[in-house]
Amino acid sequence: METLYITHPACHLHEMGKEHPECPQRLDAVSDQLLASGIMGFLAHRQARPATADEVQRVHTAQHVAYLRQHAPTQGYFPIDPDTIMNPSTLAAAWVAAGAGLTALDALMANEARTAFCAIRPPGHHARPEQALGFCFFNNLAVTAAYALEHYAFSRVAIIDFDVHHGNGTEEMFMHDERVLMCSIYQYPFFPGLRQERLGPNMQNIPMRAYTDGQAYRQVVSEYWLPALRAFRPELILVSAGFDAHREDEMGQFKLVEADYAWITQRLVEQADASAQGRIISFLEGGYNLSALGRSAVAHIRTLCGI
């Protein structure tokens, strides 16, 4: 069964200034490397549908949605903060980025695929219930997790976040929901610096120091993530796939390489095969060195495809 590759032209139109690292060329870096590696032909292509306001408001407040609508510019830019900026195409891109995982999950539930990669931007995992933050406007993965729990009545959804930055928004949205297990490793102290001090047992979110390498990362995955996943037996695995923990990416100070992303992904595939009928949906988050981003995404997607 094929892996879905889900994107939308609107995701190229959102931009935050020519020097901003979260740029449209990030999507080109992924697609170019998939073409060069010969993998693109193994993927089934779908266009993301936009999420509805009701779907987004399962995890965001109505006030947050109204704020973005009110301040969406018709020309120029509107800075929500110095790093998170709207242009006239941002809101359209945010709606389809939030809908990409819904598109994927509907296809997986119709047995049209087992895995999916959402090549979308803006990213999502920093977006809080009431706040856009860290390049993120809507929390794309969280919208899909809530859809899985409410629309499809899943009882166990696992969220994996291997971005170098803390997925603070996702954590905040699900930290008291026993239907969700979240596992992440992130650099700390580092942006956004919003650690929750009293995480419940459904949060295996582990801060690590700068210069963590692949060996140390794999050890933590093996000691903490994998036992938690085996005990939880997720029915669906959602991945915040940030590739800025790569050693060539100057946005962070971790030292992962492509083989580490492939190894992590293989462990998730094994768990999905054991408990989730193979169902994995992955969402592009960070990754700002374009070459490292493309190569790492290929390693990740190749493993999702099993090729």
C-alpha positions as CSV (number, residue, x, y, z in Angstrom):
1,M,0.0,0.0,0.0
2,E,1.4,3.4,-1.0
3,T,2.6,6.2,1.2
4,L,0.8,9.5,0.6
5,Y,2.6,12.7,-0.1
6,I,0.2,15.5,0.9
7,T,0.8,19.2,0.1
8,H,-0.9,22.3,-1.4
9,P,0.2,25.2,-3.6
10,A,-0.8,27.7,-0.9
11,C,2.0,26.5,1.3
12,H,4.5,28.0,-1.1
13,L,2.8,31.4,-1.0
14,H,3.2,32.1,2.7
15,E,6.5,33.8,3.4
16,M,7.8,36.1,6.2
17,G,10.5,38.1,4.4
18,K,13.4,37.1,2.2
19,E,15.8,36.6,5.1
20,H,13.4,34.4,7.2
21,P,14.7,30.8,7.7
22,E,11.1,29.4,7.4
23,C,10.9,29.9,3.7
24,P,9.0,28.4,0.8
25,Q,12.3,26.9,-0.5
26,R,12.1,24.3,2.3
27,L,9.3,22.5,0.5
28,D,11.4,22.6,-2.7
29,A,14.3,21.1,-0.9
30,V,12.2,18.1,0.2
31,S,10.6,17.5,-3.2
32,D,13.8,18.0,-5.1
33,Q,15.6,15.4,-3.0
34,L,12.7,13.0,-3.3
35,L,12.9,13.3,-7.1
36,A,16.7,13.0,-7.1
37,S,16.6,9.8,-5.0
38,G,13.9,8.2,-7.1
39,I,11.4,7.9,-4.3
40,M,8.9,10.4,-5.5
41,G,7.5,7.9,-8.0
42,F,6.6,5.5,-5.1
43,L,4.4,8.1,-3.4
44,A,0.7,8.8,-4.0
45,H,0.1,12.5,-4.3
46,R,-2.8,14.2,-2.7
47,Q,-3.8,17.9,-2.3
48,A,-4.6,18.9,1.3
49,R,-8.1,20.2,2.0
50,P,-8.5,23.2,4.2
51,A,-9.5,22.5,7.8
52,T,-12.7,24.1,9.0
53,A,-12.9,26.5,11.9
54,D,-14.8,23.9,13.9
55,E,-12.0,21.4,13.3
56,V,-9.3,23.9,14.3
57,Q,-11.2,25.0,17.3
58,R,-11.1,21.5,18.9
59,V,-7.6,22.6,20.0
60,H,-7.5,26.4,19.5
61,T,-9.8,29.0,21.0
62,A,-12.3,30.9,18.8
63,Q,-10.5,34.1,19.9
64,H,-7.3,32.9,18.4
65,V,-8.9,32.1,15.1
66,A,-10.7,35.5,15.1
67,Y,-7.4,37.3,15.8
68,L,-5.7,35.7,12.8
69,R,-8.6,36.5,10.6
70,Q,-8.7,40.1,11.9
71,H,-5.0,40.7,11.3
72,A,-4.5,38.9,8.1
73,P,-3.1,41.6,5.8
74,T,-4.3,42.3,2.3
75,Q,-0.8,43.6,1.4
76,G,2.6,43.7,3.1
77,Y,3.1,42.0,6.5
78,F,1.6,41.8,9.9
79,P,4.1,40.7,12.7
80,I,2.4,38.6,15.4
81,D,5.9,38.6,17.0
82,P,9.3,39.2,15.5
83,D,9.6,35.7,14.2
84,T,5.9,34.9,13.3
85,I,4.7,37.1,10.5
86,M,1.6,37.0,8.3
87,N,1.6,37.9,4.6
88,P,-1.6,38.0,2.4
89,S,-1.3,34.2,1.8
90,T,-0.5,33.1,5.3
91,L,-4.0,32.4,6.5
92,A,-4.9,30.3,3.4
93,A,-1.7,28.3,3.9
94,A,-2.4,27.8,7.6
95,W,-5.9,26.4,6.8
96,V,-4.6,23.8,4.4
97,A,-1.6,23.0,6.6
98,A,-4.1,22.3,9.4
99,G,-6.2,20.2,7.0
100,A,-3.3,18.1,5.6
101,G,-3.4,15.6,8.4
102,L,-7.2,15.3,8.1
103,T,-6.8,14.5,4.4
104,A,-4.3,11.9,5.3
105,L,-6.3,10.3,8.1
106,D,-9.4,10.0,6.0
107,A,-7.4,8.2,3.3
108,L,-5.8,5.9,5.9
109,M,-9.2,5.1,7.4
110,A,-10.5,4.3,3.9
111,N,-7.6,1.8,3.5
112,E,-6.1,3.8,0.7
113,A,-2.7,4.0,2.4
114,R,-0.9,3.1,5.6
115,T,1.4,6.0,6.0
116,A,1.5,9.7,4.9
117,F,3.9,12.6,4.9
118,C,2.5,16.1,5.0
119,A,4.8,18.5,3.2
120,I,3.3,21.6,4.6
121,R,4.1,25.0,6.0
122,P,3.6,27.0,8.1
123,P,4.6,24.4,10.7
124,G,2.6,23.9,13.9
125,H,4.0,22.4,17.0
126,H,4.7,25.7,18.9
127,A,1.2,27.1,18.3
128,R,-0.7,27.3,21.6
129,P,-4.4,27.2,22.1
130,E,-4.6,30.9,22.1
131,Q,-1.3,32.0,20.5
132,A,0.6,31.8,17.3
133,L,4.3,31.3,18.1
134,G,7.6,30.2,16.7
135,F,6.6,30.4,13.0
136,C,3.4,28.4,13.8
137,F,-0.2,29.6,13.4
138,F,-2.3,26.5,13.9
139,N,-1.1,23.3,15.5
140,N,-1.4,21.0,12.5
141,L,-0.7,17.8,14.2
142,A,-2.9,18.6,17.2
143,V,-5.8,19.4,14.9
144,T,-5.4,15.9,13.4
145,A,-5.0,14.2,16.8
146,A,-8.3,15.8,18.0
147,Y,-10.0,14.7,14.8
148,A,-8.8,11.2,15.3
149,L,-10.1,11.2,18.9
150,E,-13.4,12.9,18.3
151,H,-14.4,12.0,14.7
152,Y,-13.0,8.5,14.5
153,A,-13.3,7.7,18.2
154,F,-9.7,6.5,18.6
155,S,-8.8,5.7,22.2
156,R,-5.0,5.8,22.0
157,V,-3.1,8.2,19.8
158,A,0.7,8.6,20.1
159,I,2.5,11.8,19.2
160,I,6.2,11.7,18.4
161,D,8.1,15.0,18.2
162,F,11.8,14.9,17.1
163,D,12.2,18.5,16.2
164,V,15.2,20.1,18.1
165,H,12.7,22.6,19.6
166,H,10.2,21.8,22.3
167,G,6.7,21.1,21.0
168,N,5.3,23.2,23.7
169,G,1.9,23.8,22.0
170,T,1.2,20.1,21.5
171,E,2.2,19.4,25.0
172,E,0.0,22.1,26.4
173,M,-3.0,20.8,24.4
174,F,-2.8,17.2,25.5
175,M,-0.9,17.0,28.8
176,H,-4.0,16.0,30.7
177,D,-5.5,13.7,28.0
178,E,-5.0,10.0,28.9
179,R,-6.0,9.1,25.3
180,V,-2.7,10.7,24.1
181,L,0.9,9.6,24.7
182,M,3.4,12.2,23.7
183,C,7.1,11.4,23.3
184,S,9.7,14.0,22.5
185,I,13.4,14.9,22.9
186,Y,14.3,18.6,22.6
187,Q,17.2,20.9,23.3
188,Y,17.0,22.8,26.6
189,P,17.6,25.5,27.5
190,F,16.5,26.8,24.1
191,F,13.5,28.3,22.3
192,P,10.7,28.5,23.3
193,G,11.6,27.9,27.0
194,L,8.0,27.1,28.0
195,R,8.5,23.9,30.0
196,Q,5.6,22.5,32.0
197,E,6.8,21.6,35.5
198,R,4.2,18.9,36.3
199,L,3.7,16.7,33.3
200,G,1.5,13.7,33.6
201,P,2.5,10.1,32.9
202,N,1.2,10.5,29.3
203,M,4.1,12.9,28.5
204,Q,7.6,11.4,27.8
205,N,9.1,14.8,26.9
206,I,12.8,14.8,27.7
207,P,15.0,17.9,27.6
208,M,18.6,17.3,26.6
209,R,21.7,19.5,26.4
210,A,23.2,21.1,23.3
211,Y,25.5,18.8,21.3
212,T,23.5,15.7,21.9
213,D,24.6,13.2,19.3
214,G,22.8,10.3,17.6
215,Q,24.1,7.7,20.0
216,A,22.8,9.5,23.1
217,Y,19.5,10.3,21.3
218,R,19.0,6.6,20.3
219,Q,19.7,5.6,23.9
220,V,17.0,7.9,25.3
221,V,14.5,6.7,22.6
222,S,15.3,3.1,23.6
223,E,15.0,3.6,27.3
224,Y,12.0,5.9,27.5
225,W,10.0,6.2,24.2
226,L,9.9,2.6,23.1
227,P,8.8,1.0,26.5
228,A,6.1,3.7,26.8
229,L,4.9,3.1,23.2
230,R,4.8,-0.7,23.7
231,A,2.8,-0.3,26.9
232,F,0.4,2.3,25.4
233,R,-0.2,0.3,22.2
234,P,-1.3,3.3,20.0
235,E,-3.9,2.9,17.4
236,L,-2.4,5.8,15.4
237,I,1.0,7.4,15.4
238,L,1.4,11.1,14.5
239,V,4.9,12.6,14.0
240,S,6.1,16.2,14.3
241,A,9.0,15.6,11.9
242,G,11.4,18.5,12.5
243,F,14.8,18.0,10.9
244,D,16.6,20.9,12.6
245,A,18.4,18.5,15.0
246,H,20.7,17.6,12.1
247,R,24.3,18.5,12.8
248,E,24.4,20.8,9.7
249,D,21.4,22.9,10.9
250,E,22.5,26.0,12.7
251,M,19.0,26.6,14.2
252,G,19.9,24.0,16.9
253,Q,22.9,22.4,18.4
254,F,22.0,18.7,18.2
255,K,24.2,16.4,16.1
256,L,21.8,13.9,14.4
257,V,22.4,12.7,10.8
258,E,20.2,11.1,8.2
259,A,20.8,7.6,9.6
260,D,19.4,8.7,13.0
261,Y,16.2,9.8,11.4
262,A,15.9,6.5,9.5
263,W,16.5,4.6,12.8
264,I,13.9,6.5,14.7
265,T,11.4,6.1,11.9
266,Q,12.0,2.4,11.7
267,R,11.2,2.0,15.4
268,L,7.9,3.9,14.8
269,V,7.1,1.7,11.8
270,E,7.6,-1.4,14.0
271,Q,5.3,-0.1,16.7
272,A,2.7,1.0,14.1
273,D,2.7,-2.5,12.6
274,A,2.3,-4.0,16.0
275,S,-0.6,-2.0,17.3
276,A,-1.9,0.6,14.8
277,Q,-2.4,-1.4,11.5
278,G,0.7,0.5,10.2
279,R,-0.9,3.9,10.5
280,I,1.6,6.8,10.7
281,I,1.0,10.4,9.6
282,S,4.1,12.6,9.6
283,F,4.1,16.4,9.5
284,L,7.0,18.6,8.4
285,E,8.0,20.9,11.2
286,G,11.5,22.4,11.4
287,G,14.6,22.0,9.3
288,Y,16.4,25.1,7.9
289,N,19.6,23.9,6.3
290,L,18.0,23.1,2.9
291,S,20.4,20.3,1.9
292,A,20.2,18.6,5.3
293,L,16.5,19.0,5.4
294,G,16.0,17.4,2.0
295,R,18.4,14.5,2.8
296,S,16.8,13.9,6.2
297,A,13.3,14.0,4.9
298,V,14.3,11.4,2.2
299,A,15.7,9.1,4.9
300,H,12.5,9.5,6.9
301,I,10.1,9.0,4.0
302,R,12.1,6.1,2.5
303,T,11.6,4.3,5.8
304,L,7.9,5.1,6.0
305,C,7.7,3.6,2.5
306,G,9.7,0.5,3.4
307,I,12.1,0.9,0.4
